[in-house]
Amino acid sequence: MIGTEGSPPPASPAVTVRRRRWLTVLLWLLVAPFAVWAAARVLGLEGVYPSIQLLAFTPYVAAVSLVPLALAALTKRIWPAITAAVVVLAFAACVLPRSVPGTDAGDPDGPTVRVMTVNMLYGQADPGQIVRLVREGGVDLLAVQEYSAHGQAALRAAGLEETLPNAVTYPRENAGGSAVYSRFPLADQGYRQLTSFVQAHASVRVPGGPDVYVESAHPCAPIGRGSGACWRADLAAQPAASPGGPVTVLMGDFNSTLDHKAFRRVVTKGYRDAADSAGTGLSPSWPYDDRWYFPGVTLDHILADQRVRVRNVRIIHIAGSDHRAVFAELVLPKAGA
């Protein structure tokens, strides 16, 4: 009997084999882009624009990489399934540790310093909200990027200098300026000139603790052809935290994430990423404006000297800016330690 009435005849063995082959090919085609992306992330093959930008979205790609693994497993394609599993594991090793609090070896009994970094978007961010966050959070050190003369005047009018009276400020038009505001006295004030932006810095005299070197970081963004060179150069120019030198804190808009090798190299200069250490390293900080359709990525960071203990990291929406602020409590080593 060929088949029951009304039902199609069974496919011939040759047709079945062709269908299985095509399904296997389709699965390989689905797995391949994820495998290439994972290899680029693991090996640090950032290339040039736009691949530098694309790597920032690795956490989203890592989540979607579960789809080809599930399809390969359901269709019982062994080698595509094994390859997809390796890809998923590679992504997991790169991404998941950011959501797990790390072991912090810093001194738990040292003086606490509360720090915050804000990108003001050409000085347009809400100054009243920034000052309110500084007061309510007991912020001791504030780093500002995209700091214009308008932003400086707005922060002064909102009363920032009443709470953080010591400052090193370098306003510039557009996105080039930066500043550091402090509750404590400052010394050795200056700035670092990068390709396009300046980075204000100073030594902060913290009561009961060592002097802290703080810098408002803002390397150029990889936003077009040829921008990769300035992006790499600006990240490479970030200062190191030397075990024998001052306790160092870099905070700002780094225009990069932990999925960028160039940024990871900065972290290995003696720092820990505060959000990564606190288990909040997957919290996006950009963009937070009317681009609701754009997946958020983590461009803003607080890098703390490895001698510093990190706790209570928060990512905070700032009205008028396309970046969120990053707040952290840092426990310094005791003076003379």
Order of alpha helices (4+ residues) and beta strands (2+ residues): alpha-alpha-alpha-alpha-alpha-beta-alpha-beta-alpha-alpha-beta-beta-beta-beta-beta-alpha-beta-alpha-beta-alpha-beta-beta-beta
